[in-house]
Amino acid sequence: MSLDWQGALQAVIHHPLFGIGITLGVYQLVLAGYERTRWIFLQPVLVSMLVLIGVLLACGIDYSEYKRSTEILNILLGPATVALAVPLYLNLRRIRQLFWPIFTTLVIGGVFATLACVALGWWFGAEHMILMTMAPKSVTSPIAMLVAEQIGGVAALAAVFVLITGVIGAIFGPALLTRCGVLSPEARGMALGVTAHAVGTSAALQESDECGAFAALAMSLMGVATAVFLPLAVSLVT
C-alpha cells in the first residue's frame, strides 16, 4: 500500500491549524535568532513577515485562507493589549510624579510626528489622499485605519505605513536614543511609544519593565489623541 505523499502534504498545508502553527513557529525561530545575535536588522516582526510571505507563496496558500486560519490570533490581540496595563500599574507612582513631562512630551512629540511626515510627503509631491493616509502612521493599526478613512485616506495603505513606521522605529530607535544621550528609561519609553506604537513598545519592554510601561502609556495616549484631534484638525484646515 503506497502512501500518497502529495495528498498528505496538501492535507497538512490546508489544515485549519497550519496558519497558526507556521506563524508561531516562524516568530519563535526569528525571535530566538534575534536574542542570540542582537542584530538590529533581525527585527522579529519584519523578518517573520517576510519569511511567512515566502512560506505562503511556496505552499500556494492565498491570504484569505491564511487569515481564516489565524483568526484566533486577531482575537487575542485585545487581551494582549490590555495586558500592557500590568507594567503601567506597577509604575503608576512614577507616572504620577512625571505627569507634566509626560503631557509635554505627548503634545510636542505627537504633533511633530504627524506634521513631519505630512510635510515631507507634501514636499515630495504626494497627493492629498496619500498625505491623509500617512498622517496617523504613529498609532496602532486599528486606530490608524479608522482615522485614515475618516480624513480621506486609504485604510489598507495606512496599515502598511503603520507597520513600516513601527519596524523602523524598533530597529533604529534604541540605538539613536543611546547615541543622543537619552538613557532615562522613562524618556526612552515615551519616545518609542509615541513614534513606533506597539512595535516600539515591544522593543521598550525588552529593555526594562519601566521603559515598557512608559512606552505603553505613550502608545495609548497617542492613539486616543490621534483619534480625537486629527480628524478635527483636518476638518478645520479643509
N, C-alpha and C positions, 0 to 999 in steps of 0.2 A: 504493500500500500504506500504510494508515493505522497509526499506532503506538498501541498500547493503553497509554495513559499510566497508567490506573488499575491495570492489571495489573503494569506495570513498577514503579510506586510500591509496590505490595504486596509484590512480589518483593524490593525493597530493604529495606523495613521488616522483613520476616520472614527476612532473610538471617542466618545464624548469627553473622556478624561485626558486625551492626548495633548490638547492645547494647554491645560493646566500643568501637566507633567513637564512639557518642554519649557514652559515659561519659568516655573520654579527651578527646574534643573539648570537651565542656562544662566539664570540670575545668580544662583548659588555658586556656580563654577566661576563666573566672572568676578563675583564678589570675593571669592577666595583668592583669585589671582591678584585682585587689586590690593587686598590686605597683605598679601605676601610681598608684593613688589612696591606698593605705594606709588605706582607710576600714574601721574595725573591724567594721562590720556586713556587710561584703562577705566574710565568712569563707568560704574556698573550700569546706570540707566542707558547711556549711549551705546555701549558695546553690546549689552544684552539685546537692545532693539535691533541693532544691525545683524547680530547672529540669528535672532528669531526670524527676521525677514528672509535671510538665506535659507533657514530650515523650511519655512513655509513654501518658498519658491521651489526648493528641491523636492519637497513632498507633494507639490501640486495642490496645496490647501489654499482656498481663497479666504479673503479677510472675513467675510460673513460667517463662514463655518468656524473660523478661529474665534471670532467674537462670541458666538453662541457657546462654545466650549469653555470659555473663560469668564462667563457672566458672573460666576460666584466671586471672582476676584474684584470685579467692579462693585459688587455689593459690600465686600469687606473694606472698601476704601473709606466708607463712612466711619465705622468703628476705629479704623486705623488713625483717621484724622482726629477723632475725639480723644484717642489715647494720648495725643500731644498735650492734653490738659494735665497729665501727670507731672512732667517736668515743670510746667507752669505753676502748679500748686506747690511743688517743692521749693520753688524760688520766688514765691509770692511776696515775701517780705522784702527781698531785694528789688523786685519790680516796683513795689510801692515807694521805696526810697528814691528810685530813679524815674519817677513819673514825668517830670518836666523834661529831662534829657530824652526820654523815650518819645514823648509827644513832639518835641522839636525835631528829632531825627526822622520821625514818621512823616511830618509835614514837608520838611526840606527834601528828604530822600525820595518820598513818593512823588512829589511834584517834579523833581529833577528827572527821575527815571522815566516818567511819562513824557515830559516835554522834550527831553533829549532825543528819544527815538523818533518822535514826530518831526522834530526839527531836522534831524539827519535825513529822514525819509523825504521830507519836502525839499531839502537841498539837493538830493539826488534825483528829484523829479518824479517821485512816486505819486500815483493817483490818490484822490481823496478816499476811495474805498480801501486802499492799502494802508493809508495813514490811520484810518479808523480801526483797521484790523490790528495794527501794530500797537496802538495806544495802550491796551490793557495787558501787555505782554508780561508784566512783572507780578501777576497774580496767578492763582491756581487755575487749571483749565476750565472747570465748570463755570467759575465766575467770569473768566476772560471770554469764553464763548458766548455767554449770555449778554455781557456788556457790549461786545463787538457787534452782535446782531442788533442791539438796541440803537447804536450810534451810526449804523450804516456800513459795518464791516462784514466780513465773512467768518462765521463761527468756526468752520473746519480749519480754515487757514490760521485763525487766531490760536488754535490749539498747537499748531506747528511752531508758531513764533514763541509760545509759552515754553514748549519743550526745548527749543534752541536756547532761549534765554536761561532756563534753569541749568542746562548742561554746561553752557559756557561759564555761568556763574560758579557752579560747583567745581569746575576744573581749574579756573584761574583765580577765583575769588580769594580763597585762603592764602595762596602764595602772594597775591597782590597786597592783601591786607598786612601780611607779615613784612613785606618789603617796604610798605609805607609806615611801618612802626606801630600799627594798630594791634596791640597784644591783649587788650582787655577782652575777656570772653563776652561781656555784655555788648560791647561795641561791635565785635566780630559777628555775634549772633544777629544783632539788629541789621547790620549791613547785608548779610547773606539772606535773611528773611525778607527784607524789603525788596531786594533786587532779583533774587533767584528762587523765590517762593518755596515749594515743597522740596525740590531737589537741593536747594541751598540749605534748607532746614536739616535734611538728611546729612549733608556734609558737616553742618554745625554740631549735630548730635555725635558725630564721630570724634569731635574734638573734646567735648565735655557736656555733661548734663546742663550746666549753667548756660553755656553757649547755645545749646539746642533749645533751652527754654525761651531765651530772648529771640531766637530765630522764629520759633513757633508763634510767639506773641506778635512779632513784626509781620509775619506772613498773614496772620489772622486779621490784624488791624488794617493792613494794606489792602486785603481783599474787600473788607467792608467799606473802606474809604473809596476805593475804586468803583465799587458797585453803586454807591450813593452819589458821589460827587462828579465822576467822569461824565455820565450822561447829562447831568445838569450843566456842567461846564460847556459841553459840546452844543447843547441846545441854546445856551446864552450867546455863544460865539456865532452860530449859524442863524 
